[in-house]
Amino acid sequence: MEEAKWYVVHTYSGYENKVKSNIERIVENRNMQDKIVEIRLPEEEVTEVKDDKQKTVKRKVFPGYLFIKMVMDSDSWYVVRNTRGVTSFVGPGSKPVPLTDEEIEGLSLETRTVQFDLSIGDTVRICEGPLADFVGEITQINEAEKKFVVVVSMFGRETPVELEYGQAELLD
């Protein structure tokens, strides 16, 4: 069986949630879970200030677009393309083009699992971000949030830096 890939679908603006639930319902009714694997509508929480009151709301990261992980064949294409509210697949002409691995990583659609076998007191080198190549010692680990604190020496001072799993490597 062909592997499922991520595709981008253009929808009427404001109808993203409705289109998502319609496609999920059709997939369930037609038993197509092996062809249409996952549907994502990326959202972010934003704090708005209105009349001196703060309010946290969810805002769509890509209004008018859905991300669908699916095995592209005539059946799955037909289901998605003919769902009310879908205008088209993103791609040249009528041919849908799957997202590349770099695009998927940039959009954080796939969650990667990172093995974390470090402990407090270990010396690590930071591999990502503005402090890449700094060396420090782990002082705290927060397994629930998959983060840890490394103390590095910067400008002659000990500075704690919070990192996520996978942003540092163990030094021997």
ROVO-233262 format. One line per 3 residues: their letters; for each residue z, y, x of N, C-alpha, C. Coordinates in steps of 0.001 Angstrom, whole numbers, always signed. Each point is the difference from the previous one (the first is absolute). Layout:
a = Z Y X Z Y X Z Y X  ...
! end
This chain:
mee = +0 -1192 +830 +0 +1192 -830 +0 +1252 +871  -739 +991 -418 -99 +1268 +712 +1340 +739 -47  +297 +735 +1058 +1262 +734 +49 -110 +1314 -775
akw = +1084 +368 -690 +19 +1237 -774 +20 +1206 +937  -706 +1048 -397 -66 +1239 +778 +379 +1164 -913  +379 +1125 +613 +368 +1197 -751 -1240 +819 -315
yvv = -121 +410 -1261 -1078 +875 -450 +619 +1211 -684  -753 +1103 -22 +463 +1221 -656 -825 +191 -1266  +701 +272 -1099 -647 +205 -1287 +282 +1426 -470
hty = -1056 +685 -426 +147 +1356 -521 +239 -88 -1506  +1005 +750 -481 +332 -6 -1431 -28 +1431 -527  +43 +121 -1314 +173 +1320 -574 +1354 +528 +458
sgy = +49 +1264 +381 +1247 +586 +463 +1031 +0 -1128  +1198 -459 +323 +1070 -70 -990 +68 -1339 -715  -993 -851 +203 -35 -1305 -664 +320 -1145 +956
enk = +470 +317 +1208 +220 -1026 +1011 +962 -1096 -468  +1149 +406 -580 +990 -994 -459 -560 -854 -1131  -725 +609 -915 -595 -725 -1124 -1030 -1014 +501
vks = -857 +421 +933 -1012 -897 +560 +677 -1159 +725  +1046 +317 +769 +726 -1042 +741 +575 -1036 -967  +657 +455 -1047 +600 -954 -951 -1073 -765 -772
nie = -1141 +644 -316 -1087 -705 -675 -577 -1116 +868  -244 +296 +1276 -537 -1023 +907 +1011 -1133 +164  +1291 +335 +159 +1025 -1043 +140 +45 -887 -1240
riv = -145 +596 -1187 +11 -778 -1238 -1221 -928 -88  -1168 +508 +375 -1219 -813 -22 +114 -1159 +986  +521 +272 +1195 +186 -1044 +1014 +912 -1092 -539
enr = +1078 +406 -667 +941 -955 -581 -667 -820 -1110  -707 +674 -901 -643 -683 -1132 -1098 -964 +442  -762 +386 +1018 -1114 -842 +457 +402 -934 +1144
nmq = +1255 +29 +366 +533 -860 +1062 -786 +185 +1313  -147 +1274 +422 -781 +334 +1197 +880 +434 +1171  +1259 -469 +36 +920 +421 +1057 -489 -385 +1391
dki = -856 -1024 +88 -518 -406 +1306 -1158 +895 +453  -599 +768 -909 -1110 +888 +359 +433 +1453 +131  +833 +476 -920 +528 +1363 +73 +1483 -148 +307
vei = +330 +174 +1272 +1317 -355 +522 +1046 +1084 -227  -373 +1263 +245 +993 +1071 -43 -674 +1332 -321  +721 +851 -714 -500 +1339 -330 +1084 +1002 +399
rlp = -388 +1002 +774 +969 +998 +457 -423 +1397 -419  +986 +776 -389 -162 +1412 -301 +1050 +722 +838  -350 +400 +1236 +998 +621 +878 +575 +1282 -593
eee = +1338 +72 -10 +710 +1180 -489 +1052 +409 +1022  +364 +1271 -27 +1060 +499 +868 +960 +826 -837  +1271 +9 +422 +987 +816 -700 +12 +1388 +617
vte = -77 +1008 -866 -42 +1386 +445 +1077 +771 -747  +682 +891 +710 +1013 +833 -636 -626 +1335 -361  +11 +304 -1292 -541 +1267 -477 +1147 +916 -393
vkd = -183 +1296 +232 +992 +989 -406 -634 +857 -1084  +619 -4 -1188 -510 +779 -1118 +1200 +624 -710  -19 +1297 -173 +1111 +736 -617 +1311 -278 +729
dkq = -29 +14 +1322 +1163 -240 +873 +635 -1374 -204  -762 -965 -498 +504 -1368 -168 -893 -946 +778  +636 -908 +747 -761 -990 +745 -224 -1232 -864
ktv = -1200 -529 +81 -349 -1176 -780 -881 -891 +862  +328 -1281 +82 -808 -943 +764 -991 -669 -941  -1274 +99 +361 -1056 -591 -820 -888 -884 +875
krk = -677 -950 -657 -964 -833 +715 -1376 +627 -150  -706 +94 +1135 -1327 +584 +0 -965 -998 +628  -1178 -107 -565 -1010 -922 +520 -507 +509 +1342
vfp = -82 -887 +983 -489 +381 +1318 -1510 +221 -45  -719 -847 -753 -1456 +119 -137 -357 +67 -1489  +112 +1184 -620 -305 +95 -1436 -1446 -427 -269
gyl = -166 -814 -1038 -1333 -441 -378 -473 -1268 +692  +877 -620 +799 -407 -1207 +732 +1054 -1102 -125  -490 -1240 -45 +843 -1197 +45 -456 -844 +1174
fik = +916 -750 +587 -322 -927 +1078 +186 -1406 -543  -1047 -814 +88 +44 -1344 -562 -335 -1013 +1083  +899 -968 +176 -243 -1091 +943 -594 -1146 -804
mvm = -1269 -326 +322 -699 -988 -815 -1059 -745 +801  -363 -1167 -512 -1130 -745 +528 -1207 +488 -801  -959 +622 +673 -1136 +584 -700 -1020 -1068 -374
dsd = -159 -201 -1287 -1084 -829 -523 -432 +626 -1318  -975 -587 -661 -539 +634 -1211 +1049 +114 -1103  +902 -1000 -132 +1033 +38 -1042 +1009 +1120 +244
swy = +554 +45 +1228 +1019 +1015 +288 -613 +1399 -32  -1230 +138 +508 -675 +1296 -32 -173 +451 -1449  -442 -906 -865 -237 +320 -1402 +1288 +445 -691
vvr = +1098 -733 +229 +1281 +333 -639 +444 +1406 +378  -9 +303 +1294 +468 +1314 +452 -959 +1093 -447  -1289 -196 +222 -995 +1032 -282 -59 +359 -1485
ntr = +264 -978 -875 -119 +238 -1433 +1340 +247 -681  +1038 +285 +775 +1288 +381 -579 -86 +1467 -413  +479 +306 -1193 -41 +1380 -501 +778 +913 +960
gvt = -644 +1093 +410 +622 +960 +901 -500 -109 +1428  -642 -1119 +358 -555 -161 +1347 -1381 +638 +22  -241 +889 +975 -1317 +612 +100 -882 -753 +991
sfv = +579 -448 +1130 -807 -721 +988 +877 -541 +1109  -583 -885 +808 +596 -403 +1262 -415 +1043 +1025  +825 +198 +1034 -367 +925 +1061 -886 -754 +984
gpg = -1168 +549 +267 -962 -618 +906 -1371 +576 -270  -941 -216 +923 -1344 +552 -188 -730 -703 -1130  -636 +774 -859 -752 -584 -1111 +911 -773 -930
skp = -410 -1193 -361 +805 -812 -916 +721 -1120 +734  -26 +16 +1345 +601 -1082 +768 +1397 +386 +479  +1043 -685 -503 +1354 +292 +473 +170 -388 +1469
vpl = +704 +837 +746 +248 -261 +1417 +1499 -181 +201  +421 -1142 +607 +1436 -190 +228 +521 +951 +1072  +1292 +299 -80 +634 +843 +1018 +91 -769 +1311
tde = -88 +716 +1118 +156 -625 +1315 +1488 -203 +284  +305 -818 +1002 +1394 -234 +382 +689 +1300 +401  -721 +898 +681 +576 +1278 +421 +344 +861 -1210
eie = -874 +6 -1007 +260 +780 -1209 +1192 -560 -763  +89 -1331 -74 +1119 -648 -686 +1311 +354 +680  +6 -37 +1328 +1210 +337 +751 +359 +1470 -176
gls = -993 +881 +25 +232 +1430 -174 +551 +345 -1381  -394 -769 -1003 +462 +234 -1366 +1281 -753 -316  +446 -845 +927 +1210 -825 -175 -100 -887 -1242
let = -1170 -570 -250 -165 -900 -1142 +591 -1371 +292  -175 -472 +1226 +541 -1301 +385 +1333 +227 +703  +982 -785 -366 +1279 +92 +693 +6 -1059 +1092
rtv = +286 +436 +1206 +34 -965 +1094 +1442 -380 +262  +209 -1271 +265 +1356 -435 +290 +211 +66 +1503  +1119 +560 +375 +314 +181 +1415 +1231 -837 +326
qfd = -133 -820 +1012 +1145 -792 +451 +927 +934 +773  +1278 -75 -309 +960 +868 +666 +1106 -864 +568  -38 -216 +1298 +1022 -811 +637 +721 +787 +1089
lsi = +263 +1267 -293 +742 +859 +916 +1431 +120 -513  +901 +373 +890 +1388 +186 -415 +581 +1233 +684  +1155 +420 -490 +666 +1188 +544 +277 -219 +1483
gdt = -339 +1022 +792 +201 -77 +1444 -1268 -347 +766  -1035 -481 -694 -1270 -329 +663 -700 +1271 +454  -709 -101 +1126 -796 +1110 +506 -1433 -188 -473
vri = -565 +1068 -597 -1352 -78 -558 -855 +1172 +465  -1315 -194 -78 -957 +1075 +258 -640 +346 -1335  -36 +1291 -346 -631 +453 -1237 -1514 -84 +188
ceg = -690 -634 -953 -1459 -198 +123 -827 +939 -867  +600 +643 -999 -769 +844 -921 +659 +1355 -171  -806 +965 -414 +536 +1310 -348 +74 +951 +1167
pla = +626 +1161 -223 +57 +1038 +1028 +869 -379 +1200  +887 -968 -175 +863 -415 +1119 -465 -1308 +632  -1279 -318 -152 -538 -1233 +583 +279 -18 +1500
dfv = +363 -1155 +525 +316 -270 +1401 +1404 +439 +416  +787 +604 -907 +1399 +276 +312 +754 -1332 -43  +997 -127 +852 +817 -1213 +55 +1407 +361 -441
gei = +605 -880 -799 +1350 +268 -467 +708 -1273 -407  +1233 +178 -479 +848 -1127 -392 +259 +51 -1499  -86 -1175 -650 +243 -84 -1439 +1495 +147 -261
tqi = +357 +944 -914 +1411 +214 -329 +334 -387 -1441  -1020 +0 -877 +222 -365 -1400 -1223 -745 -523  +258 -914 -960 -1097 -710 -667 +277 +12 -1499
nea = -999 +419 -782 +110 -1 -1456 -1055 -982 -524  +411 -1248 -249 -950 -1028 -421 -564 +260 -1387  +785 +612 -898 -465 +254 -1361 -1203 +945 -1
ekk = +38 +1037 +832 -1092 +969 +63 -994 -317 +1102  +246 -1087 +753 -845 -410 +1123 -163 +1134 +1016  +1147 +601 +345 +12 +1088 +979 +1114 -249 +1007
fvv = -94 +678 +1149 +1054 -78 +1003 +39 +1303 +790  +1130 +224 +684 +181 +1233 +765 +28 -349 +1480  -800 +742 +763 -65 -162 +1457 +458 +1318 +611
vvs = +885 -57 +998 +428 +1203 +703 -844 +133 +1259  -749 +1122 +85 -843 +266 +1167 +522 +1233 +714  -325 +111 +1282 +408 +1159 +780 -1151 +995 +3
mfg = +274 +1182 -620 -1015 +1040 -78 +611 +1307 +481  -622 +625 +960 +481 +1269 +557 +1445 -118 +480  +350 -1162 +554 +1336 -212 +534 +1056 -260 -1049
ret = -395 -194 -1242 +964 -262 -1081 -337 -1316 -675  +1016 -655 -508 -188 -1234 -760 -398 +384 -1425  -1153 -461 -448 -516 +368 -1311 -286 -1249 -830
pve = +621 -109 -1190 -288 -1161 -863 -1345 +182 -713  -767 -1093 -52 -1308 +13 -647 -51 -1160 -984  -331 +298 -1272 -116 -1058 -996 -1433 -523 -13
ley = -143 -1322 +104 -1315 -637 +25 -74 -1083 -1059  -1226 -361 -357 -210 -1130 -902 -297 -1237 +834  +235 -1177 -592 -318 -1242 +679 -1468 +51 +454
gqa = -249 -467 +1201 -1359 -33 +499 -385 +1228 +811  +884 +1014 +66 -335 +1207 +754 +556 -33 +1422  +641 -1093 +379 +531 -123 +1354 -117 -1453 +445
ell = -41 -175 +1346 -79 -1349 +547 +1154 -225 +971  +473 -1214 +55 +1120 -382 +862 -432 +5 +1456  +834 +572 +843 -259 -45 +1439 +831 -1128 +608
d = -562 -684 +973 +714 -1122 +630 +1073 +471 +939
! end
